[in-house]
Amino acid sequence: MFKTLFILAIGVAVGYSYGWTDAQENEKHVADRLLERIGGETRSRMGNETDARFQTSDLK
């Protein structure tokens, strides 16, 4: 039990220090930057404009 709590405390300390230094250097949140890096290349191909897909001229 002590070992688990010790590892958890170390993880929280490392995560907090990483988050603090990251927030000082960057304006955007780390999750936002990660999503842009992962999905940024394919985001333009995945349009969510439903109205443009189902125009009345397409339904005739």
C-alpha positions, 0 to 999 in steps of 0.5 A: 500500500505504501509503495502504491501511494509513493509511486502515485505521489511521485507521478503527481509531482512530476506531472505538476512540474511538467504542467507548470513549465509547459504553461509558462512556455506555451499559450495553448493547453497541452491537450489542444496542441496534441490534438492539433498535431495528431488530427491537424493533417486530416481535419480538413478532409473530415468536414462536418458541414451537414447543410453543405452535404444535403443541399436541395439540388443534391436530393433531386 
